[in-house]
Amino acid sequence: MYPAEIVLPMKAELTDSGFDELLTAAEVDSVLGQEGTTLVVINSVCGCAAGTCRPGVVMAVENSTVRPDRLTTSFAGFDVEAINQVRKHLLPYPPSSPAIALFKDGQLVSMVERHQIEGRPAQVIAQHLISVFNEHCN
């Protein structure tokens, strides 16, 4: 488990942009059980989360005219109960952090794993997410 003084500023990068935290398994199941679209960002302390994942996600939601109904996040290695539950909903994908998932009516419709984040500029991630939003969030 990472110390709060390290994690909290990284969480704030998303929560300050309108993302709701998923902290428990019950919250995960409740949100993912709703109709409509839900973006889930599995946040992380790694460099690719800081350098490209979080900035790319924020760019996407701030610059897209079509957005998911709900923006949510949980932090790997910190929000353990919620992350474990989110990962159950992400099967058959293996655990990945950071990661970005879009659910529609409770079903996973798009997944961006760590290997698709590493080495890509935030702008490329944002453009990909905007295309995913346009496809699934109408």
HURA-V409934 format. One line per field, one symbol per residue. ss: DSSP state (@ for helix, = for strand, . for the rest). phi: phi as a letter, one per 40 degrees, with the letter a starting at -180 (. if undefined). Layout:
BEGIN
ss->???
phi->???
END
This chain:
BEGIN
ss->...@@@@@@@@@@@@....==...@@@@@@@@....=======...@@@@@@@@@@@@@@@@@......======....@@@@@@@@@@.........======..======.@@@@....@@@@@@@@@@@@@@@..
phi->.ccdcccdccccdcccbgcccbbbcccdcccccccgbbcbbccacccccccbccccccdcccbccbbccbbbabbcgbcdcccdcdccccdcccdaacabbbbbfgbcbabbcdccbdgbcdcccccccccccccbbc
END
